Amino acid sequence: MQIPFLTFFVIYLLGLFMFLLLALINIYHIIRFGWFSLAARFITLIFVLISIGIAAITAMFLLPIPWSDSFGLVQLVSFF
């Protein structure tokens, strides 16, 4: 049985979508209830910058992967 790498990429994209949804809810609540505080603005900026940095680093790792390739479960089980 062959599993394409694209399957794992779709799972990663679903996780990324969930993170973005929760991050937008988080940022909305910070803006709605604490935007007048300098600390809230600073923390929001740090959160956004770190999130963009992590997304850029994962994009650098994911770009060279040939997503059309696949691997077999038999090969994986025989490895162990």
Buried (B, 14 or more C-beta within 10 A) or exposed (E): EEEEEBEEEEEEEEEEEEEEEEEEEEBEEBEEEEEEEEEBBEEBEEBEEEBEEEEEEEEEEEEEEEEEEEEEEEEEEEEE
